[in-house]
Amino acid sequence: MMQQPREADAAIRRPSIWELAWPSITTNLLFSIIGVVSIKVVAELGPSAAAAVTVGNQIFFTLQAVMMAVSAGTTALVARAWGAKDTDEAVRVTFTSLAVGMALGLVLAVPFMVFAEPIASSFGLGPEATRQAGDFIFWLSAFNVTFAVNFIMSAALRAAGDARTPMWIGVGTNLVSLAGLYVFVFGHFGMPALGVKGAAVANGLAFALAGLTFLGLWGFGALRLSFRPSEWRGAFDGARIRRLIHIGYPAALEQGVFRLGFFIFLGIIGHYYGTAAFAAYGIGVNILSLCFVVGFGFSVAGSTLVGQALGADAQEEAMGSGWRALRLAMGSMTVVGIAIILAAEPIAAFMIDDPEVIAYTVSFVYILGAVQPLMAIEFALGGALRGAGDTRFPLKATMAGLLGMRCLLAVIFAALGLSVEWIYAALVGDYALKGWMLTRRFRSGRWRNLQMTSTSAA
């Protein structure tokens, strides 16, 4: 039989969309700003250093894809258990996720540390940039287990309706990272000047401190998802681990497909249209990253609320939460997109002093800014489906949209000799197809019948 909820659990309340969205938006906006600052700081060491950090961050994003797979399963299972007021199961899932995530983090860290420089050399950089990139990859990989702790604990807390604690710890992480950049990159307060290596150490130490803070607060019972040592033994149930992996691995594959499609698309731009068009794409994406940060916040909110509602067997509420997340995401991202479109030229001129790149960047911002309502569908309904444990369909949508539509259209347009604006416009086909597929899937309601019963049932 389903475990009876404790008296303290009777007060569990599902938060609103905004309660979950704004802390996530704030957290990721801060991380985006710190990313820009990191590149700016390291760029003072020269082009090789900037290229090395860019390569190192690409490797970090690859490692993040694996952690996202585990955290996708964490979100779905914790949210279901929390919605069912089975907080013991939520704690057991968190234990399981931490163990799996930390084990994967360690397994992945070893080869990236041992083969750091050969991995860096695959990007075709010069000798100095390759050496620096190898150093960056080595030291960032050394902290991979702490990244896993941050991913899993943040996902578990948000799934339990607490998005503020990850936000405040994220604020602290950013401040420590900034201080570390100042101290380790250039060598202050008696510390040696480590250059690019120092940037990796600064980020790694910041995440390590954040991970220890999460675990400390959890151990002392200061979190909504309380630490219960008695649940540790029951956490390593084979069925629960299989469910976690079953839900999570499509999210990892989705990230892999995204990286592949991104590589192909950029390769087409670079090969057929040159450096200016390539640079404009990168600058345009950074300019519009504010929209993506907003979308991610509603993705987190939709994922949590749909999962909690399904756990409480409130299927209509789950459906309503997904549609509300979509409306708010679409409205917010459209407003931000319009504002960026209106200011596209001065923002592009601020980012780079090159008339050709500025012109291409403005064209790209116009195109991608105009499709923000379609991108909102991917964020909101994609998140809602993942919260329900339906991680396979977003994978299918990404494969169809990114590989089957964007990259295919880009190849066709390039072969026809069309201008680069047509290549940028292939994004419209990508997000239109994904939006159509995700909307149909969510409206069908099939995701409501996925079986993710807790181990405390039956």
RODREN-998339 format. One record per residue (C-alpha): x, y, z; residue in one letter. Coordinates in Angstrom, 2 decimals, always signed. Example, Ala and Ser with C-alpha at 12.3 -4.5 7.8 and 13.67 -1.06 7.14 Angstrom:
BEGIN
NODE         X         Y         Z   res
NODE    +12.30     -4.50     +7.80     A
NODE    +13.67     -1.06     +7.14     S
//
This chain:
BEGIN
NODE         X         Y         Z   res
NODE     +0.00     +0.00     +0.00     M
NODE     +1.02     +3.59     -0.56     M
NODE     +2.83     +4.94     +2.47     Q
NODE     +0.64     +7.18     +4.61     Q
NODE     +1.90    +10.77     +4.64     P
NODE     +3.31    +12.17     +7.84     R
NODE     +1.34    +14.88     +9.62     E
NODE     +4.01    +17.40     +8.72     A
NODE     +3.54    +16.52     +5.08     D
NODE     -0.12    +17.47     +5.10     A
NODE     +0.87    +21.11     +4.70     A
NODE     +2.60    +20.50     +1.37     I
NODE     +1.47    +23.16     -1.08     R
NODE     +2.21    +23.35     -4.75     R
NODE     +3.82    +26.69     -5.65     P
NODE     +2.72    +28.93     -8.49     S
NODE     +4.44    +29.13    -11.87     I
NODE     +6.07    +32.46    -10.98     W
NODE     +7.30    +31.20     -7.60     E
NODE     +9.34    +28.58     -9.39     L
NODE    +10.22    +30.53    -12.53     A
NODE    +11.74    +33.77    -11.24     W
NODE    +14.43    +32.21     -8.99     P
NODE    +15.49    +29.93    -11.85     S
NODE    +15.57    +32.88    -14.26     I
NODE    +17.66    +34.90    -11.80     T
NODE    +20.09    +32.03    -11.18     T
NODE    +20.74    +31.35    -14.86     N
NODE    +20.96    +35.05    -15.70     L
NODE    +23.71    +35.38    -13.11     L
NODE    +25.56    +32.38    -14.49     F
NODE    +25.31    +33.86    -17.99     S
NODE    +26.74    +37.15    -16.76     I
NODE    +29.58    +35.37    -14.98     I
NODE    +30.31    +33.45    -18.18     G
NODE    +30.65    +36.71    -20.09     V
NODE    +32.85    +38.19    -17.35     V
NODE    +35.05    +35.07    -17.34     S
NODE    +35.68    +35.33    -21.07     I
NODE    +36.35    +39.07    -20.73     K
NODE    +38.87    +38.51    -17.92     V
NODE    +40.70    +35.68    -19.65     V
NODE    +40.70    +37.54    -23.00     A
NODE    +43.11    +40.04    -21.42     E
NODE    +45.69    +37.23    -21.55     L
NODE    +45.40    +37.06    -25.34     G
NODE    +43.45    +35.28    -28.11     P
NODE    +44.95    +31.87    -27.25     S
NODE    +43.62    +32.10    -23.71     A
NODE    +40.14    +33.11    -24.88     A
NODE    +40.08    +30.23    -27.39     A
NODE    +41.26    +27.81    -24.69     A
NODE    +38.44    +28.78    -22.33     V
NODE    +35.92    +28.54    -25.18     T
NODE    +37.06    +24.97    -25.90     V
NODE    +37.09    +24.12    -22.20     G
NODE    +33.54    +25.36    -21.80     N
NODE    +32.42    +23.15    -24.70     Q
NODE    +33.82    +20.14    -22.83     I
NODE    +32.08    +21.31    -19.67     F
NODE    +28.78    +21.51    -21.56     F
NODE    +29.34    +17.92    -22.70     T
NODE    +29.81    +16.80    -19.09     L
NODE    +26.72    +18.80    -18.15     Q
NODE    +24.68    +16.75    -20.62     A
NODE    +25.27    +13.62    -18.53     V
NODE    +24.34    +15.42    -15.32     M
NODE    +21.22    +16.77    -17.00     M
NODE    +20.21    +13.18    -17.76     A
NODE    +20.35    +12.23    -14.09     V
NODE    +18.69    +15.47    -12.98     S
NODE    +15.83    +14.93    -15.46     A
NODE    +15.03    +11.65    -13.73     G
NODE    +15.46    +13.32    -10.34     T
NODE    +12.97    +16.04    -11.21     T
NODE    +10.32    +13.65    -12.49     A
NODE    +10.57    +11.15     -9.62     L
NODE    +10.94    +13.65     -6.77     V
NODE     +8.08    +15.79     -8.09     A
NODE     +5.79    +12.75     -8.33     R
NODE     +6.65    +11.61     -4.83     A
NODE     +6.27    +15.12     -3.45     W
NODE     +2.91    +15.57     -5.13     G
NODE     +1.78    +12.27     -3.59     A
NODE     +2.98    +13.57     -0.19     K
NODE     +5.36    +10.63     +0.01     D
NODE     +8.33    +12.65     +1.24     T
NODE    +10.26     +9.56     +2.31     D
NODE    +10.30     +8.41     -1.31     E
NODE    +11.40    +11.89     -2.41     A
NODE    +14.36    +11.60     -0.02     V
NODE    +15.19     +8.11     -1.27     R
NODE    +15.17     +9.32     -4.88     V
NODE    +17.50    +12.18     -3.91     T
NODE    +19.91     +9.73     -2.25     F
NODE    +19.81     +7.50     -5.34     T
NODE    +20.32    +10.41     -7.72     S
NODE    +23.26    +11.75     -5.73     L
NODE    +24.94     +8.35     -5.70     A
NODE    +24.41     +7.79     -9.44     V
NODE    +25.36    +11.36    -10.33     G
NODE    +28.54    +11.37     -8.24     M
NODE    +29.58     +7.96     -9.60     A
NODE    +29.09     +9.14    -13.18     L
NODE    +30.90    +12.38    -12.37     G
NODE    +33.90    +10.44    -11.11     L
NODE    +33.89     +7.99    -14.03     V
NODE    +33.79    +10.85    -16.54     L
NODE    +36.37    +12.95    -14.71     A
NODE    +39.17    +10.37    -15.00     V
NODE    +39.45    +10.11    -18.83     P
NODE    +39.00    +13.86    -19.27     F
NODE    +41.84    +14.49    -16.82     M
NODE    +44.13    +11.80    -18.27     V
NODE    +43.52    +12.78    -21.92     F
NODE    +42.89    +16.50    -21.43     A
NODE    +45.43    +17.74    -23.97     E
NODE    +44.63    +15.17    -26.71     P
NODE    +40.97    +16.10    -26.34     I
NODE    +41.85    +19.79    -26.65     A
NODE    +43.98    +19.12    -29.74     S
NODE    +40.92    +17.75    -31.59     S
NODE    +39.61    +21.33    -31.91     F
NODE    +42.44    +22.35    -34.25     G
NODE    +43.89    +25.13    -32.09     L
NODE    +47.50    +26.27    -32.16     G
NODE    +50.06    +24.67    -29.80     P
NODE    +49.79    +27.31    -27.06     E
NODE    +46.00    +27.43    -27.11     A
NODE    +45.87    +23.62    -27.08     T
NODE    +48.14    +23.46    -24.05     R
NODE    +46.07    +26.06    -22.19     Q
NODE    +42.82    +24.32    -23.15     A
NODE    +44.25    +21.05    -21.84     G
NODE    +45.04    +22.71    -18.51     D
NODE    +41.54    +24.18    -18.34     F
NODE    +39.88    +20.81    -19.11     I
NODE    +42.08    +18.99    -16.56     F
NODE    +41.30    +21.30    -13.67     W
NODE    +37.62    +21.73    -14.47     L
NODE    +37.23    +17.93    -14.70     S
NODE    +38.86    +17.57    -11.28     A
NODE    +35.75    +19.19     -9.78     F
NODE    +33.27    +17.14    -11.80     N
NODE    +31.84    +15.32     -8.77     V
NODE    +30.98    +18.64     -7.13     T
NODE    +29.16    +19.72    -10.29     F
NODE    +27.07    +16.56     -9.96     A
NODE    +26.13    +17.42     -6.38     V
NODE    +24.98    +20.89     -7.45     N
NODE    +22.94    +19.59    -10.38     F
NODE    +21.19    +16.87     -8.39     I
NODE    +20.46    +18.89     -5.24     M
NODE    +19.18    +21.86     -7.27     S
NODE    +16.91    +19.57     -9.32     A
NODE    +15.59    +17.77     -6.23     A
NODE    +14.82    +20.99     -4.36     L
NODE    +13.08    +22.58     -7.34     R
NODE    +11.05    +19.38     -7.80     A
NODE     +9.96    +19.77     -4.18     A
NODE     +8.89    +23.35     -4.92     G
NODE    +11.92    +25.15     -3.48     D
NODE    +13.60    +27.19     -6.22     A
NODE    +14.89    +29.91     -3.87     R
NODE    +17.54    +27.89     -2.05     T
NODE    +19.30    +26.93     -5.33     P
NODE    +19.04    +30.59     -6.34     M
NODE    +20.74    +31.92     -3.21     W
NODE    +23.43    +29.27     -3.34     I
NODE    +23.87    +30.16     -7.02     G
NODE    +24.37    +33.81     -6.07     V
NODE    +27.06    +32.78     -3.60     G
NODE    +28.68    +30.53     -6.21     T
NODE    +28.91    +33.42     -8.65     N
NODE    +30.44    +35.75     -6.08     L
NODE    +33.05    +33.16     -5.10     V
NODE    +33.78    +32.52     -8.78     S
NODE    +34.31    +36.25     -9.42     L
NODE    +36.65    +36.55     -6.47     A
NODE    +38.50    +33.43     -7.59     G
NODE    +38.99    +34.84    -11.09     L
NODE    +40.59    +37.95     -9.61     Y
NODE    +42.83    +35.96     -7.28     V
NODE    +43.88    +32.97     -9.39     F
NODE    +44.02    +34.27    -12.96     V
NODE    +46.29    +37.26    -12.31     F
NODE    +47.77    +36.22     -8.94     G
NODE    +46.71    +38.42     -6.05     H
NODE    +46.98    +38.15     -2.24     F
NODE    +50.16    +36.12     -2.56     G
NODE    +48.67    +33.52     -4.91     M
NODE    +50.53    +32.58     -8.12     P
NODE    +49.18    +33.87    -11.44     A
NODE    +47.69    +30.71    -12.96     L
NODE    +46.20    +32.27    -16.11     G
NODE    +43.68    +30.03    -17.89     V
NODE    +44.26    +27.30    -15.34     K
NODE    +43.25    +29.80    -12.65     G
NODE    +39.86    +30.37    -14.32     A
NODE    +39.11    +26.64    -14.12     A
NODE    +40.27    +26.46    -10.49     V
NODE    +38.13    +29.48     -9.58     A
NODE    +35.00    +27.98    -11.10     N
NODE    +35.72    +24.55     -9.65     G
NODE    +36.28    +25.83     -6.11     L
NODE    +33.09    +27.90     -6.30     A
NODE    +31.05    +24.82     -7.27     F
NODE    +32.81    +22.74     -4.61     A
NODE    +31.83    +25.26     -1.94     L
NODE    +28.27    +25.30     -3.28     A
NODE    +28.09    +21.51     -3.19     G
NODE    +29.31    +21.42     +0.40     L
NODE    +26.73    +24.08     +1.28     T
NODE    +23.94    +21.98     -0.22     F
NODE    +25.05    +18.87     +1.64     L
NODE    +25.59    +20.79     +4.89     G
NODE    +22.15    +22.39     +4.83     L
NODE    +20.61    +19.05     +3.93     W
NODE    +22.45    +17.23     +6.71     G
NODE    +21.39    +19.78     +9.32     F
NODE    +17.73    +19.57     +8.25     G
NODE    +17.60    +23.14     +6.95     A
NODE    +16.08    +22.26     +3.57     L
NODE    +12.48    +21.59     +2.57     R
NODE    +13.57    +18.17     +1.38     L
NODE    +14.79    +17.02     +4.79     S
NODE    +17.69    +14.65     +5.33     F
NODE    +16.60    +11.28     +6.76     R
NODE    +19.49     +8.85     +7.35     P
NODE    +17.00     +6.03     +7.79     S
NODE    +16.15     +6.26     +4.09     E
NODE    +19.74     +5.75     +2.95     W
NODE    +19.58     +1.94     +2.91     R
NODE    +16.31     +1.87     +0.99     G
NODE    +17.63     +4.29     -1.61     A
NODE    +19.63     +1.69     -3.52     F
NODE    +16.71     -0.27     -4.84     D
NODE    +17.37     -1.69     -8.30     G
NODE    +13.94     -0.74     -9.61     A
NODE    +14.39     +2.90     -8.57     R
NODE    +17.82     +3.12    -10.18     I
NODE    +16.43     +1.63    -13.38     R
NODE    +13.58     +4.16    -13.41     R
NODE    +16.02     +7.00    -12.89     L
NODE    +18.16     +5.85    -15.82     I
NODE    +15.12     +4.99    -17.95     H
NODE    +13.81     +8.54    -17.61     I
NODE    +17.20    +10.22    -17.76     G
NODE    +19.10     +8.69    -20.66     Y
NODE    +16.88    +10.22    -23.40     P
NODE    +17.70    +13.64    -21.95     A
NODE    +21.41    +12.84    -22.35     A
NODE    +20.83    +11.65    -25.92     L
NODE    +18.90    +14.85    -26.61     E
NODE    +21.88    +16.90    -25.52     Q
NODE    +24.11    +14.76    -27.72     G
NODE    +21.84    +15.34    -30.71     V
NODE    +21.83    +19.05    -29.95     F
NODE    +25.64    +19.19    -29.87     R
NODE    +25.85    +17.24    -33.16     L
NODE    +23.27    +19.45    -34.89     G
NODE    +24.98    +22.58    -33.56     F
NODE    +28.32    +21.37    -34.95     F
NODE    +26.84    +20.60    -38.38     I
NODE    +24.96    +23.90    -38.60     F
NODE    +27.97    +25.99    -37.61     L
NODE    +30.14    +23.98    -39.98     G
NODE    +27.86    +24.91    -42.88     I
NODE    +27.98    +28.59    -41.96     I
NODE    +31.76    +28.60    -41.53     G
NODE    +32.46    +26.59    -44.68     H
NODE    +30.15    +28.43    -47.08     Y
NODE    +29.89    +31.95    -45.64     Y
NODE    +33.10    +32.68    -43.74     G
NODE    +34.22    +34.07    -40.44     T
NODE    +31.97    +37.15    -40.35     A
NODE    +28.76    +35.13    -40.70     A
NODE    +30.08    +32.59    -38.19     F
NODE    +30.93    +35.30    -35.64     A
NODE    +27.53    +36.94    -36.14     A
NODE    +25.77    +33.71    -35.20     Y
NODE    +27.75    +33.44    -31.95     G
NODE    +27.21    +37.09    -31.05     I
NODE    +23.49    +36.92    -31.91     G
NODE    +22.96    +33.87    -29.71     V
NODE    +24.67    +35.65    -26.81     N
NODE    +22.50    +38.75    -27.32     I
NODE    +19.32    +36.65    -27.27     L
NODE    +20.47    +34.51    -24.33     S
NODE    +18.27    +36.65    -22.07     L
NODE    +15.23    +35.13    -23.80     C
NODE    +16.61    +31.63    -23.30     F
NODE    +17.17    +32.26    -19.59     V
NODE    +13.52    +33.33    -19.25     V
NODE    +12.40    +30.24    -21.13     G
NODE    +14.45    +27.96    -18.91     F
NODE    +12.75    +29.37    -15.82     G
NODE     +9.33    +28.39    -17.16     F
NODE    +10.70    +25.02    -18.23     S
NODE    +11.67    +24.34    -14.61     V
NODE     +8.30    +25.57    -13.36     A
NODE     +6.29    +23.49    -15.82     G
NODE     +8.39    +20.39    -15.14     S
NODE     +7.94    +20.65    -11.36     T
NODE     +4.23    +21.45    -11.29     L
NODE     +3.25    +18.82    -13.85     V
NODE     +5.22    +16.16    -11.95     G
NODE     +3.74    +17.17     -8.58     Q
NODE     +0.20    +17.24     -9.95     A
NODE     +0.57    +13.78    -11.46     L
NODE     +1.93    +12.52     -8.15     G
NODE     -1.24    +13.85     -6.48     A
NODE     -3.31    +12.13     -9.21     D
NODE     -4.58    +15.55    -10.36     A
NODE     -4.28    +15.03    -14.09     Q
NODE     -6.36    +18.03    -15.12     E
NODE     -4.25    +20.24    -12.88     E
NODE     -1.13    +18.83    -14.54     A
NODE     -2.53    +19.71    -17.95     M
NODE     -3.48    +23.20    -16.78     G
NODE     -0.01    +23.80    -15.29     S
NODE     +1.63    +23.00    -18.61     G
NODE     -0.60    +25.37    -20.56     W
NODE     -0.12    +28.17    -17.98     R
NODE     +3.66    +27.74    -18.17     A
NODE     +3.40    +27.99    -21.95     L
NODE     +1.29    +31.17    -21.90     R
NODE     +3.63    +32.90    -19.46     L
NODE     +6.75    +31.75    -21.30     A
NODE     +5.36    +32.83    -24.65     M
NODE     +4.33    +36.26    -23.36     G
NODE     +7.60    +36.92    -21.52     S
NODE     +9.91    +35.68    -24.26     M
NODE     +7.98    +37.58    -26.94     T
NODE     +8.26    +40.86    -25.02     V
NODE    +11.98    +40.39    -24.39     V
NODE    +12.50    +39.33    -28.01     G
NODE    +10.77    +42.44    -29.36     I
NODE    +12.85    +44.68    -27.08     A
NODE    +16.07    +43.05    -28.32     I
NODE    +14.96    +43.33    -31.96     I
NODE    +14.32    +47.05    -31.52     L
NODE    +17.79    +47.53    -30.04     A
NODE    +19.56    +45.02    -32.29     A
NODE    +21.84    +47.41    -34.16     E
NODE    +23.26    +49.38    -31.20     P
NODE    +23.71    +46.17    -29.18     I
NODE    +25.55    +44.51    -32.09     A
NODE    +27.74    +47.61    -32.54     A
NODE    +28.58    +47.49    -28.82     F
NODE    +29.59    +43.83    -29.07     M
NODE    +31.96    +44.20    -32.03     I
NODE    +33.44    +46.94    -34.23     D
NODE    +33.09    +45.34    -37.66     D
NODE    +30.42    +46.61    -40.11     P
NODE    +29.99    +43.26    -41.88     E
NODE    +29.60    +41.29    -38.66     V
NODE    +27.23    +43.91    -37.27     I
NODE    +25.01    +43.66    -40.37     A
NODE    +24.89    +39.86    -40.19     Y
NODE    +24.25    +39.97    -36.44     T
NODE    +21.28    +42.32    -36.84     V
NODE    +19.77    +40.02    -39.48     S
NODE    +20.23    +37.02    -37.21     F
NODE    +18.68    +38.81    -34.22     V
NODE    +15.67    +39.80    -36.33     Y
NODE    +15.11    +36.18    -37.38     I
NODE    +15.69    +34.44    -34.05     L
NODE    +13.92    +37.21    -32.12     G
NODE    +10.84    +36.71    -34.25     A
NODE    +10.62    +33.00    -33.40     V
NODE    +10.63    +33.47    -29.62     Q
NODE     +6.97    +32.35    -29.34     P
NODE     +7.95    +29.06    -31.01     L
NODE    +10.99    +28.68    -28.76     M
NODE     +8.69    +29.21    -25.77     A
NODE     +6.83    +26.03    -26.76     I
NODE    +10.05    +24.03    -26.68     E
NODE    +10.98    +25.38    -23.25     F
NODE     +7.57    +25.20    -21.55     A
NODE     +5.97    +22.10    -23.02     L
NODE     +9.30    +20.29    -23.35     G
NODE     +9.82    +20.90    -19.62     G
NODE     +6.27    +19.81    -18.82     A
NODE     +6.74    +16.52    -20.68     L
NODE    +10.05    +15.85    -18.93     R
NODE     +8.38    +16.53    -15.57     G
NODE     +5.87    +13.83    -16.45     A
NODE     +8.74    +11.45    -17.22     G
NODE     +8.13    +11.63    -20.98     D
NODE    +11.74    +12.37    -21.93     T
NODE    +11.69    +10.36    -25.15     R
NODE     +9.35    +12.60    -27.08     F
NODE    +11.42    +15.80    -26.60     P
NODE    +14.37    +13.74    -27.91     L
NODE    +12.35    +12.81    -31.02     K
NODE    +11.31    +16.44    -31.50     A
NODE    +14.92    +17.62    -31.25     T
NODE    +16.08    +15.03    -33.77     M
NODE    +13.31    +15.97    -36.21     A
NODE    +13.64    +19.73    -35.79     G
NODE    +17.38    +20.20    -35.48     L
NODE    +18.70    +17.45    -37.75     L
NODE    +15.73    +16.79    -40.03     G
NODE    +14.70    +20.41    -40.53     M
NODE    +17.36    +22.99    -39.58     R
NODE    +20.45    +21.17    -40.83     C
NODE    +18.70    +19.78    -43.92     L
NODE    +17.35    +23.19    -44.91     L
NODE    +20.76    +24.76    -44.30     A
NODE    +22.42    +22.23    -46.64     V
NODE    +19.79    +22.84    -49.33     I
NODE    +19.99    +26.64    -49.05     F
NODE    +23.80    +26.59    -49.12     A
NODE    +23.83    +24.26    -52.16     A
NODE    +21.48    +26.66    -53.95     L
NODE    +23.88    +29.52    -53.27     G
NODE    +21.39    +31.53    -51.20     L
NODE    +22.57    +34.24    -48.80     S
NODE    +23.46    +33.46    -45.19     V
NODE    +20.18    +35.03    -44.04     E
NODE    +18.47    +31.98    -45.54     W
NODE    +20.71    +29.72    -43.46     I
NODE    +19.75    +31.67    -40.34     Y
NODE    +16.10    +31.36    -41.37     A
NODE    +16.41    +27.56    -41.24     A
NODE    +15.94    +28.10    -37.49     L
NODE    +12.31    +29.02    -38.19     V
NODE    +11.65    +25.59    -39.68     G
NODE    +13.39    +23.90    -36.76     D
NODE    +11.37    +25.61    -34.03     Y
NODE     +8.11    +25.46    -36.00     A
NODE     +8.35    +21.67    -36.36     L
NODE     +9.38    +21.15    -32.75     K
NODE     +6.60    +23.47    -31.55     G
NODE     +4.00    +21.56    -33.59     W
NODE     +5.22    +18.16    -32.37     M
NODE     +5.42    +19.14    -28.69     L
NODE     +2.01    +20.85    -28.74     T
NODE     +0.37    +17.78    -30.29     R
NODE     +2.04    +15.49    -27.79     R
NODE     +1.07    +17.56    -24.77     F
NODE     -2.50    +18.04    -25.98     R
NODE     -2.87    +14.27    -26.53     S
NODE     -2.39    +13.65    -22.80     G
NODE     -0.54    +10.36    -23.38     R
NODE     +2.19    +11.50    -21.02     W
NODE     -0.32    +11.33    -18.14     R
NODE     -0.40     +7.53    -18.27     N
NODE     +3.32     +6.84    -18.00     L
NODE     +3.97     +4.36    -15.19     Q
NODE     +6.39     +5.70    -12.57     M
NODE     +4.99     +4.17     -9.40     T
NODE     +7.17     +4.56     -6.36     S
NODE     +8.78     +1.60     -4.68     T
NODE     +6.57     +2.23     -1.67     S
NODE     +3.56     +1.28     -3.76     A
NODE     +2.36     -2.35     -4.01     A
//
